[in-house]
C-alpha cells in the first residue's frame, strides 16, 4: 500500500525534480512516442547530410561562392513547398502525407549517396538533389508539427514541443560533431548512407501512427487559393499573426551567425583556416537550447504564453547584445548559450500557441508558414548582418541587432496586445492511440 501511495502522490523531492527536468508525460501516449522516436532517429542523420552537401561542393569547386549557393538553392523550395505543403497537410490524411515526405527525402539521400560513391563529380547534380531534398523537407515539417495537436492534449503541448525541440537541437549539436569525426575515417558517401538508413527506419514509426484525415470536409486538393486562405486566416487571428511577427524580428534582426567566421579570426584569435573559436561559436546556441530543453519540466505550468514568448525574445536580444560586446571567447560563448536557451523557450511556447490558437483545418498552413519563417529568417539574417558588419564592424552589427530585437518586439506587442494577454486553454480531445 505504501508503494501505491508513493506512486499516486510523488514525494517532495520528486515534485521538485519534476518541475525542473524535461516533462516526459507526452511520451506515455503511444502515437506521440512513435512520432518522437522517428524524429530522434533522423535528427542526427539529417545533420550529417547538412554537413556533407557543402563539404562535397567545396571539394568539387574549391570555392566558397559555390558553397554559398546552397543557401539560395535551399531557400526557394522551402518558401514554395513550405506554404504549399502546409495547405496539403490540411487537405489529406497527415499520416499518409508524412509517409510520402519521409520516402521522398530517403530517395534523395540515397541518390546523394550514389552520386558520391560513383564519383559523378557534378556540383549541379548535388545542388539539384539539395533543392529536391528541401522541397520534401518543407512538406514534411509542417505535416509532422500539425500532427502533434491531434495526438497530445492541450495541457501537454508545451512539454511535447520541448521534447521535439530538444531532440532536434541535440541533432544540431552532435550531428556536425559526428560528421567531423566520421569524414576522415569512413569518407563522405557514408554520411549520406547513414542518413538514408535512418530515414528508412523512421518510416516504420510513421507507418504505426493512426489515420489522421481532415476533421472538416475536404476535397483532398490544395492550390494557391488554399494557401491564400491561410494568409487571410492569419491576418484575422492577432495572436497567430503576432507569433510570426516576433519570430521574424528575433531571427532577422538578431541571428548573428554570419559574423562568426570573422569574429572567430579577428576578435578571438583563430588561425586563418579556422579553429577552436569558430567551432564553439557555432555550437553555443544549440548547446543552450539543448540545456533548456532538458530542464523544461516547468514549461507546462506557464499559461501566459504570450508574455513568456515576449520575455524570452527580449532575453535573446539582450544575449546578442552581450555577445557583440564580448572581447573574450568564453564570455561570447556564454552569451550565445544564454541566447540559445531563450530562443528554445520562445520556440516551445510559439509552437504551443500555433497548435492551440489555430483550428485543425488551418493548422497545417500555419505550420507551413512557421517552417518558412524558421528556415528563411536566419538566411535573411546572414544577408543583413553581413552587410551591416561590412559597414560598421561585427561588434556594432551584432549588438545593434540585439537592440533592434528588443525595440521591435516591444513595438509589435504594443500594436498587437492580444498576444501579450494570450493564455493557454486547458484540456482538449486527442486522436486515438
N, C-alpha and C positions, 0 to 999 in steps of 0.2 A: 504493500500500500504506500509505503514511503516513496518507493521509486516512482510509482504512478503520480504521486503528488508532486514530486520534483519535476517530472516531465510536463505536468499541467501548469505548474507555476514556477518559472525559472528563478533561480537564486539571484541575489543582488548582483553578484559578480557577473553572472551570465547576462543579466539585463544590461549592465554597463558595457560588456563586450559586444552584445548585440546591437547597441546603439552606435558603435564605432566601426566595427568591421563590416565588410560588404554584406548586404542582406541577400541571402540565397533562397528566400522563400519562393520566388518565381521558378526556380529550378525544380521545385516539387511538382510543378504542373508538367506532365509528360510531354505535351506538344511543344511547349516553350523550351523545355530541356533539349528536345531533338533539334529545334531551330538553333539554339545557342551552341550546341555541340558542333553543328555544321559550320557555324561562324568561326568557332575556335579552331577547327581543323584547317580552314582556309586562311586564317588570319596571317600566319607566318608565311605560308606558301605564296600568297599573293604579293607579299613584300619581297620575296626572292625575285619574282618577275619584275617588280618595280625597280629593283637594283640592276637586274640583268639586262633590261632593254637599253637604258642609257649607256651601260658599260659596253655592250656589244656595238652600239652605234659609234661610240668613241673609238673602240678598237678598229672599226672598219674605216673611219674617216680621219681620225686624229684631230677632229675639230669640235670645239665646244659649241660652235654655232649650230652644227647639226644636232648636237645633244639638246640644245635649246629648242629645236623644232618639236621635240617630244611634247612640250607643254602646249604648243599651238595645235598639234595633231590631236592631242587628247581632249582639248577643251571643246572643240566643235561638236564631236559626238556626245560629249557629256551634256552640253546645253540642249541639243536636239532630242536625244533619246532619254535624258533625264525627265524632261517635261512630258514627252510623248509616252514614255514608259509608265509614268505615274497615271496618265489617263487610261492606259491599257489595264493597269492594275485595278482600276475602279470598274472595269467593264467585263472582266473574265474571272475565272477561278484563280485566285492568287497562288495557290499551291502549284497548279499546272504551269503558270507563268514563271514561277521561281525555278521549276524544273527546266524549263526551256532556257532561262537565263544562265543557270549553272552549266547546262550542257553546252551552250554556246561558248562560254568562257573556257570550258575544259577543252573543246575542239581547237580553239585559237591557241591555247597554251601548248597543245600537242603539236600544232603547226609551227609554233615558235621553236619548240624542241627540235623538230625535224629539220628546219632550215639551218639551225645552229649545228646540229650533228652532222648534216650533209655538207656543211661549209658552203652554202649558197653564196654568201658574202654580198648580199644586196641590201643596202641600207633602206631603199624604198620599200622593199618587201617587209622589213621589220617595222617600218613606220605604218604601212598599211595594216599589218596584223595588230599593231598597237591601237589604231583607230577602231578596228572591229572589236577588239577586246573592251575598249572603253564604252562602245555602244551597248554591248551586252551588260557590262557593269552598271551602266546608267539605267538600264531596265531592271536589273536585279536588285539594286539597293533600295529604291522606293518600295518595291514589292515586298522585300524582306521586312522593312520597317513598318509598312502598313499592316502586315500580318499580326504584329505583336499585340495590338489592342483587341484583336479577336481571340487571343489566347489567354490574356492576363487580365485580372480585374483591375479597375481603375486605381485602387489604393496601392497596388504593387507596380504600377507603370514606372515610377521613378527608379525603383530597385531594378526592374528589368532593363531600363535604359542604362543604369550604372553597370550592370553585368555585361551588357552588349558592348558598351563603350570601352570598358576595361579590357576585354579580350581583344578588341580591335586595336587598341592602343598598345597592348602588350606585343602584338604582332609588329607594330611600327617600331618598337624598340629593338626586339630581338630578331626580327626578320633581316634587317640590314646587317646586324652583327653576325648572324648566321651566314649570310651571303658572303661577307668578307672572309669568314673562316673557311667556307666550302670552296670558294672560287679557286684558290691555288692548289687545293687537294683533288677536287672532283672535276673541275672545269665548268665553264659557263653553261653548256647544254643541260647538265644535270639540274641546275636551278629551275629551268623550265619544266623538266620532267617531274621534279618533286611537286611543283605547283599543280601539274596535270593530275598526278595521282591523288593529291589532297582534294581536288575538286571532284573527282570521281567518287571518292569515299564520302564526301559531303552530300552527294546527290541521294544517297541512301537515307540520310536523316530527313531530307526534304520529302522523299517518297513516303515516309512514315507519318507525315503530317495529315490531319483531317482535311477533307474537302473544304474549300473556303470560297464558295461562289459569292457574287454580289448580294448584299442584303436587300437591295432595291432592284426593281425590274431593269434589265439591261439587254440591249440587242447584241452584246458581245463585240461591238466595234468601237474604236476610238480614233477620232480625227482631230483636225485643227479646231473645230467648234468645241469639242470637249476640253481641249487644252485651254482655250479662251474662257470657257465656263469656269475653269479652275481659278483663273486670274480674277474674273468678276466676283467669284465667291470670296476670294481672299480679300478683295477690296472692301467687302461689306462686313468682314469679320475683323474688327480692330485689334483684337488680341493676337490673332494669327498674323496680321499684317505687321504689327509691332515686333513680333518674334523674328520675322525675316529681316526687318529693317535694322534691328540692333545687332543681329548676327553679321549682316553685311558691313556695318560700321566696324565691328570688332575685328573682322578679318581683313578688310581692305585697308583701313586706316592703321591697324595695329600689328599685323603679322610681319615681323622683321627678318624673315629667313633669307631674303635676298641679300641682306647685309652680312651674313655670317662669313662668307669666304674672305671678304675684305677685312672685316674686324678681326678674324682669326689671325690673319697675317700682320696687319698693320697696327692693331691695338693690343693683341695678346701674344704676339711674337712667334707665330707659327713659321716654319720654313716655307719657301715658295711653293713647294709641291704638296703642301697640306700636312697636317699633323694632329696632335692631341687636341688642341683647342677647337679645331673645326669639328671633330667628332663629338666633343662634349656639347658644343653649341647646338648641333642638330639633334642630339639625344635628349637635351634638357627638358624641352617642352613635353614630349611623350612620357618621360620619366615622371614628371609632376602629375600628368594625367593618370598614369597607372597608380601612383600612390594614393591619390584622392579616390580613385575607383575602388581600391582595396579597403579604404577607410570610409566607405559611403553608407554605412549602416543607418545613419541618421537622415538620409535624404527623404525617405518616405514620410517623415514626421513634419515636413515643411509644407504647409498648404498655400502660403502666399508665394506662389511660384513666380509670378511676375516680378515681385520685389527681389526674390532670390537671383533671377537672371540679371536684373539691373545691377545689383550689388556686385555679382560675380564679374560682369563685363567691366565695370569700373575698376575692380581689383585687377583685372587683366591689363587695363590701360595703365594703371599705376605700376604694375610689374614691368611693363615695356619701358616706361619712363626710367625706372631704376636700371634696367638693362642698358639703355642708351647712355646713361651717365656713368656706368661702371668702368673703372680703369683696371680692375682685377678680373681675371678669367673666372675664378671660383665665385666671386660676387655676381658676375654676369650669369653664370650657370644657375646660381640660387634664384635670381630674379626670374629667369626663364622657367625654371621648375615651378615657382610660385604662379607664374602666368599659366603654365600648363594645368596646374591644379584648378585655378579659377576658370579656365576655359572648359574643363571637364564638368565642373558644377553647372556652368551655363548650359552646356550641351545636354546634360541629364534632364534639366528642367525644361529646356526648349523642346526636347524630344517628347517629354511627358505632355506638355501643352499641346503640341501638334496631334498627339494621339487622342487627347480628350476633347479639345475645343473644336476639332473638325468632325463632321459627320462621316460615317463609314463610306458613303458614296463619293466623298471628296478626299478621303484620307490618302489614297494613292497619289493624287495630283499634288496634294500638299507635301507629301514626302518626296515627290519628284522635284518640286521647287526647292526643297530643303537640300537635296543632293546637289543640285546646281549651285546653290549658294556655298555649301561646304567645299565643293570641289573647285568652283570657279573663283571664289573670293580670294584665296591665297595666291592664285595665279595673277589676279589683278594687283594684289599687294606687291608681288615681286616686281611688277612694272612700275608702280608708283614709288615704292621705296628705292628702287634702283635709280630712277630719275632724280628723286629728292637727294639721295646721297651724292650723286654726281654734282649737284649744285651747292649743297650746304654741308656735306660731310655726313658720315654714318651716325655720329652721336646725335646730331640735331635731327636727322631723319627719323631715327628710332624714337627718341624721347618726344619729338614733336608729334609723331604718330600716336604715342600713348596719350598725350594731352588731348589730341583731336578725338580719340575714342571716348574719353570721359565727357567732353563737352557735347559731342554729337549724340551720345546715348541719353544724356540728361535732356537735351532738346527733344529727342524723339519721344521719350516717355512723357514729357510735358505736353506734347502735341497729341499723344495717344494715351491718355490717362487710364483707359480701361485696362491696359496692360499692367500698370502698377497695382490696380485693385484686384487683379485676377486671383481667384482662389481655386485650388483643385477641387473638383467634385468628389463625392465619396460614393463608392460602390458602383458596379456595372456588371452586366452579364458577360459571359465569355463563351467562346465556341466549345463544342465537345472535345474531349481529350483523345 
